[in-house]
Amino acid sequence: MEVDIQELKAGNEQAFRQLMSIHGKGIFNLCLGMIPNREDAEDITQDVFVEAYKHIGSFREGAHIKTWLFRIALNKCYDHIKYSKRQKRHGIMQSLFDKDDNPIELPSNFQHPGIAIENKEHAKALYGALATLPENQQTAFNLYEMQGMDYKQIAETMAVSVSAVESLLSRARAGLRKKLQAYYTSNASS
Amino acid sequence: METNPNIEDQINRALKSVKNIEPVELPYGFSDKVMNRLHAQSNNVRSMYAVSPLLKVAAVFVLILINIFTLRLALSPQPTQSPSQYVTIKDFVNEYQINDANDELLTVNTPAHE
């Protein structure tokens, strides 16, 4: 089921509500995957639809509205992550060190309602490790592992080739293993 | 490098922890919240435009007033020296009586030269 783009462009409120009912859940879960906090993810999802409403005129006919919305959502998530990092005032210190040497910082406001309680501690460590990876690797990992997209869909959403997605995923997994190993080793020794 | 089997197990569990994430439903009333935000924003924009013609008229009125004031100031004749200033200088001269004093000095000094 798809929404009539012409109706959306004409500012039809009913069509916009339909758009939210079709894609709202997917966008919300994507945001939760990037930012594991219910309130923050909901705020960002609202921002995504407000922006979509304002800029629907620039949406190219024939393109996939879901892909377009996902791109807006990813940009909003990146902005939020950057803002949070600036708030923590660790930017200068982090830039002084090589990214590979960064220790895992567990998310302080972790509140992902979709993760089972028995997995919460491990998921927190994984999110901490994910946050140290470059943005495109985080996105590829999120879209593949959490959203269950295939390589082709990820390539379309991220506007890269399928082979680039494979490479990003492979580097993301390797990076995560390295970070998690350092984290669990230091936890075991302390 | 060989990894401790226990740590390897923990790494695998962490990597799998997001595999079975349950999709989360949108919070109740999500669409209404978004629509309210959109309505609030469009109302703000509308009220901004409603005020702006009044602001424009007020700005033009203030500009006209400033122009009138400036023109009146520029066209008005330059003020001449005020009589009070003249009186003050005259008073100064009268008070110290410079001419008298000089005459007196001359009168006093005259016998010494003789």
Chai-1 contact restraints between the chains, C-beta under 6 A:
chainA,res_idxA,chainB,res_idxB,connection_type,confidence,min_distance_angstrom,max_distance_angstrom,comment,restraint_id
A,R17,B,S31,contact,1.0,0.0,6.0,A-B,restraint_1
A,M20,B,S31,contact,1.0,0.0,6.0,A-B,restraint_2
A,G24,B,L26,contact,1.0,0.0,6.0,A-B,restraint_3
A,K25,B,L26,contact,1.0,0.0,6.0,A-B,restraint_4
A,F28,B,L26,contact,1.0,0.0,6.0,A-B,restraint_5
A,N29,B,P23,contact,1.0,0.0,6.0,A-B,restraint_6
A,N29,B,V24,contact,1.0,0.0,6.0,A-B,restraint_7
A,E42,B,P27,contact,1.0,0.0,6.0,A-B,restraint_8
A,Q46,B,V34,contact,1.0,0.0,6.0,A-B,restraint_9
A,F49,B,V34,contact,1.0,0.0,6.0,A-B,restraint_10
A,V50,B,R37,contact,1.0,0.0,6.0,A-B,restraint_11
A,Y53,B,L38,contact,1.0,0.0,6.0,A-B,restraint_12
A,P113,B,V24,contact,1.0,0.0,6.0,A-B,restraint_13
A,G114,B,I21,contact,1.0,0.0,6.0,A-B,restraint_14
A,G114,B,E22,contact,1.0,0.0,6.0,A-B,restraint_15
A,G114,B,V24,contact,1.0,0.0,6.0,A-B,restraint_16
A,I115,B,I21,contact,1.0,0.0,6.0,A-B,restraint_17
A,N119,B,S17,contact,1.0,0.0,6.0,A-B,restraint_18
A,H122,B,R13,contact,1.0,0.0,6.0,A-B,restraint_19
A,H122,B,A14,contact,1.0,0.0,6.0,A-B,restraint_20
A,H122,B,S17,contact,1.0,0.0,6.0,A-B,restraint_21
A,A123,B,S17,contact,1.0,0.0,6.0,A-B,restraint_22
A,A125,B,A14,contact,1.0,0.0,6.0,A-B,restraint_23
A,L126,B,A14,contact,1.0,0.0,6.0,A-B,restraint_24
A,L126,B,S17,contact,1.0,0.0,6.0,A-B,restraint_25
A,E145,B,V18,contact,1.0,0.0,6.0,A-B,restraint_26
A,M146,B,V18,contact,1.0,0.0,6.0,A-B,restraint_27
A,M146,B,I21,contact,1.0,0.0,6.0,A-B,restraint_28
A,L180,B,I11,contact,1.0,0.0,6.0,A-B,restraint_29
A,L180,B,A14,contact,1.0,0.0,6.0,A-B,restraint_30
A,Y184,B,I7,contact,1.0,0.0,6.0,A-B,restraint_31
A,Y184,B,Q10,contact,1.0,0.0,6.0,A-B,restraint_32
A,T185,B,I7,contact,1.0,0.0,6.0,A-B,restraint_33
